Structures are given as structure tokens and as C-alpha cells.
Amino acid sequence: MKLDAALPPVILKDVPAIASAAQEIGFDALWTQETQHNPFLPCTLIAEHSTSLNFGTAIAVSFARSPADLAYIAWDLSVQSEGRFILGLGTQVKAHVERRFGMPWPESVTGKLREQIQVIRAFWDCWQNGAKLNFRGEYYKATLMSPFFNPGAIEHPNIPIYIAGVNIGLAKLAGELCDGFHAHPFNSPRYMREMMLPAIEEGVRNANRKMQDVTVSMTPFVATTPEEEAFARMQIAFYASTPSYHAVMDMYGWSETAQQLSGFAAKSEWTEMPMLITDEMLHEFCLITTQENMAKDLKKRYEGIADRLTLYTPFVPKEKDDWWKALVKEFN
């Protein structure tokens, strides 16, 4: 099990110092997110200011971009980093794709994402191996690649693609087609065992692959203080209010609470929402532990479930550096 770090939502000038510190601490990878900033721009700085640190997007919103755009960005980052970049894609939800990014929402989420990945790989095959670009699908058509626009073959063309998801459709797609699966932070060991891993396994079987072909990455909530518990409760309430994520609550019989949370969110009554997250819910979705026991408890909780862990708490240099080093050492 590898331990990774999450890049905090900082401006670009702060990224070089964080990348250097993350490598020095010993994290295996540093992940960027698409929340308040573009997820790809920091990647160029991470590549420049590290030599052994893997890095990638967890996630970039796939439906906000064309497959060609994603293919070019990933190709360039793989060249710059000498093969350390991981392309992590997520669909987001309908409201954000349509109303925040101004892009259309597909009839089939898995269908469009499947094609998007296939088109990206068709571009890469064209550039690396000279294959004719000739993809014709329901959502995408890519048939033109003249030499002027072809970046050519590179040393590290096998760029891993991870996709993110909460529900079984995308987990199954990851098993069929992808190198990794970013499990959503709104998750639990039970949900992974009963819902996500079986779906990945089904996808793996359908594609005649092996489970070892799919890296499972998780971003657990962890709390060691009352303040961290309060933060986790707030974030869990926010995620549980999203209708697309209700399957997680439904499995536990907490559908009524999920509906109540959605009602509060619709009215922007955010302060009331954490009060609906009971202690039982908190313990299902968040590891309550101590700093001294965190490594042991994380391994016990996610053994056999996750290949990579990234704490939901971002890595900030000069904040608990000695503790981070000790934690990473337990995973190396």
C-alpha cells in the first residue's frame, strides 16, 4: 500500500516548494484536484521541481474537455516528467457540467467516458505507432491527424489512466478499460467491499484482465481531534446531500437522511447539515484515531481494499513535517 499526498488549493507560485517537500518527505505521488483551480497547470511545476515523485490529477473533469485536449496535455506531461504523470479523470455531476462548465451532459455517462478514453488512446497510438486515426463513435469522431499536428513518439507512451466514481457503473468501466480507480472520498470499507470491488472485478472479467491491472486509490477522511471530526462531519454531510451519491447512504438504510440533506443543500442551508451526521455515520465514513496509531489503523482498515491512500487532508509543508515523515516511513 502506497501513501500519496494531496496538493492543497494554492496559487501556482506555491507549487514548486510543495512538490519539492513532498518528494523529500517520501510520498509516492502528489495529486492535484479540480476544485478552485485548473488541475493541469500545477502538474508542469510538479514535474519541473521533482525527479522521482509521481503525480497526476485526482481528478480533472473529463466532460469539460475534448479527448484531443486531454491527449495532448497528458503526452506533454509524460515527456516533461519522464513518465511520472497519471491522467485521472472524473465525470463530475450533471449540474456542475451543465451550469458550471457550460458543457452538455450525456445520455450515458459510462458510454461517453468509455469513448473519451478510447479516443485518447487512439491519439496516443497514432502518435507513437503511426496508426491511422479513425475513431467513429456515438459521442466522438476523430479522423484527422496531419504531420503538422502530430507531436510524434515519446519515451514513455504508456500513460496510466485512472477514473473516479461513486457508483458501480464507473467502477465496472475502470475494471474493463483503465489502469486505476479513484474511489470517491465519500466512501467506506464496507461500501468498497460490497459494491465497488465486485463491480471492478466484473469489469475485469468481462475484459479478460486481472485485478492486479487496476490500481485502487482511496482518499479517506481521518480525524485525530474534535476539530477534525467536525470538519469530516461537515464534508460528509455535503457529499451525502448529492443525489448521485445517495447509493452510499442507501446501502446503510440512511436514505431518509440523504433526502433531508439534499433538501438543506437545495436551500443553501449548509450549517444545519452536519447535525444530521450521527456518530455511527461518522465512524463509517471517517477513521477516528490518533496520530501515533494512524498508520496501523489505516492499514488495518484498508488492507485488501486499496493499493494507494491519500489522506483527505492536503499536505502543507512545514505543518507537521516530522509527523508526515514518520507516517510515510510506516508505508515504505
N, C-alpha and C positions, 0 to 999 in steps of 0.2 A: 504494500500500500504506500503510495507516494503522497507527500504533503506539498500542496501548492499554495500560492498566495493570490489574493485579490487586490488589484490596483484600486486605491481609493479614488473618488471623483475629484481629481485635481486638474489644474491647468497644465498645459504641455511643458512649461519650463521646469516643473517639478518632477517630471517623469524620469529623467536621467538618474537623478540621485536615488529614486526609489528602485529603479532597475538594478543599479549597482549594489545597493544594500540588500535587495532580495537575493541576488546571486551570492553575496558574501555570507548571508545568513544560512544559505544552503537549500532554499526551496527548489523543487524540481521545475516548477513552471510559475509564471506570473500571468494572470488572466485580466483582460480588460472587459468592460461592460458597456452596453448602450443604454445609458440612463440619461445623464445630464450632458454627456459629451460623445463625440464620434468615437467608436471603438477601435478604428484602424490607425488613426493618427498617432496615438501613443506607441503603437507596435513598432513603428520605424525607429523611435527613440530607444525602446527596449532593445531592439536588435543592435543598435549602434553602441549602446552602453553596457553590453553584456557579451560574454563569449560562450558560456555553457548553459545559460538559463533558457529553458523552453518557454514559449509564450503563445498566447492566442486570444481569441475573442470568446467570451462566455457571457453574453453572446452578441453577435451582430444580427440585426433584424433582417431576415432574408427577403421578405416580401417588400421591403423598402428599396430593394436594389435589383438590377438586372443580373443574370448569370454571367454575362461578359464582364461587368464591373467587378464582381466578386472573383472571377477567374484571374483577371489582370492583377488585382491587389494581392491576392494570395501568391501568385507567381513571383511578383517583385519582392515580397517579404521573405519568401523562401530563399531567393537569391541573396538578399541582403544579410540574412541570418545564417546562411549555410545550412538550411534545412531544419531550423528550430521552430518554425511557425506552425500553428494548428488553427485551421479555419473552423470556428464554432458558430453555427447558425441556429437561429430560433425564429419561429413564425410570429411571435407576439400574439395579441388577441385582436379581434375584428375592430373594436372601437379605436384602438391605437393606430392600426394600419390605415384605416379609412380617415380618421379625424385628426391624427397627429402627423402622419406621414403623407396623407393625401393620395394613397395608393389603393387599388381595388382589392377586395377580399375575395378569394377564390371559392368556388362551389365545393371543391375538395382540397382541404388543407394538405393532406398527405400526398394527393396527386400532384399538386403544384410543386411542393417541396421535393418530391421524388424527381420530377422533371428538371427542376433547378439544379439539383446535384448532378444529374446525368449530363446536362448541358455544360456545367462547369468542367466536368471530367472530359467531355468531348473537346472542349477548347484545349485542355491540357494535353490530350492525346494528339491533337493536331499540331500543337507547338513542339512537343517533344519527339513525336514519332513520324510526323509528316502525314498522319491520317487525314483523309478528306473530312472537312467539317460539314456534316449533313444530318443535323438533328431536326426532326419534324414531330412535334407532339401536340397535345391539346392546348397547352399554355404557351409554349415557346417554339420558335422556328429559328434555327441558326445554321446558315448555309454559306456564309461569305467570310473568307479569310484570305486576303491577298497578302503577298510577302511584305508589303509596306507596314502592315498592322500586326505582323507575326513577330513576337519577341524572341522566338527561337528556343532551342533546347537549353536546359539548365542542369546543374549537377545534382540537385535534389528535387526531382519532379513529383515524388510520391507524397504529396501534401495531405496529412490526415484531415478528414472532415468529421467533425462531431455535430450532432444536432441535439437540441434541447426539447424537453417535453414534460407534461404532467400526466397526460392520458395515454392509453395503451396503443393508439394508432401510431403515434410518432415513435414510441418505444419499439414497436414492431418494425417500423421503417428503418430505425437505426440498426436493428439486427440484420435486416436484409441488405443494407446498402452502405452503411457508414463505418468509420473507424472507431467512433466513440459516441457515448450518450451522456449529455449533461442533464442529470436529474434536477428538476426544479428545486429550489430551496424549500418550498412548501411541500414537505415530504416526511416520511418516517421509515424506519427499518421494516415495519410490518407492511406498509404500502409497497415498498420496493420488493419484498419477498413475495407478496401475494398478487401484485398487479404488474409492476414494471419488469422485473426479471423474467417472469413467464412470457411476457409479450416480446421481449428481446429474444428469448430463446426460440419462440415461434418464428420470428423473422429469420433468425439464423438457420433454422431447419429448412425453411422454405427456399433459402438461397444456397443450401448445401455448404454452409460455412461452419465455423466453430465459435463458441462463446469467447474463446481467447482472442478472436479477431475484433471484438468490440470492447473498448475500454469504458468502464462505467465511472463517471466523475460525479461526485456529490458535494454540495455546499451546505453543510449542516449549521443550524443555529446552535450555539454553545453559550451557556451563561454560567459565570462564576460569582456574580454579585447580584444583589437585588436590582441594581440599576440595569444590568444586562438582561435580567429576567423581564423587566418592564419593557425594554426595547424589543426583545424577542416576542413578547405578547402582542405588542403593537404591530410588528411586521407580520406575524401570523394572522392577526385579525384582518389586515389589509389584503393579504393573499387569499384568505378564505372567503373574502367578500366577492371575489371574481367568479362569475358564473361558470367560466370554462374550467375552473379548478375545483368545482364542487364535488367531483368524484372522490377526492381525497377525504372530504368530510363525510360523504355518503357511506363510505366503507365502514366508518365507525358508528354510523347511526346518528350523526350530528347534522343532518340535512336541515333541520329547522333552524339551528344556529347559523348555518351558512346563509339561509334565506334572510334572516334578521340582519346579518352583517351586510348583505347586498343592499338591503333597504337603507341602512345607515349611510353606506357609501354613495348611493344614488342621491342622497340629500346632503352629501359632503359633511356629515356629522361624524367626523373622524375620532373625536375624543371619547365618544361613547363606546366605540367598537372594542377596544382591548378588554373592557369589563366583561364581555361575553366569552372570552377565552378562559376556560376553567383551568385549574391546576392539572387536571387529568390531560386536557388537550395540550397544555404547555409541555408536559413531560413526554408526550408522544412525539411532538414536533421539535423539541429542543432538548439537548443534552445538558442537564444540570449537574455540574461537577465542581471541582476545584482546579486551580492552575496546576497544582502538583500532580493531580491524578488525571489530567486531561488526556494525555497520550494513551494511557492504559485504557481509559473509558471509551475513547474514540475507537480504538482498535477492537475492543470488545463489542461495541455497538454496531460497527460496520464491517466486521470480518465476514468475508464471504459475500458481501454485497457490493462494496466499492473498491475500485482499483486506485482511485485518486480522491483525495479530500482537499477541499478549500474552505477554511472557516468563513462563515458569512461576514465576520468582522474583517475589514480590509487591513492589509499590512501597512503600517505607517512607521517609517524609520525613526529611530531614537525614542520610540514609545515601546517599552518592554523588550528591547533588543535581546537582552540576556535570556529572557523567558522564551522568546521565539527561537533562539539558537538551541536552547535545551529541548524544546518541543520538536524541532526539526531533527535533532540528533536521535530522538527516540524512533523516528520513522526511517532513518538511513541505515 
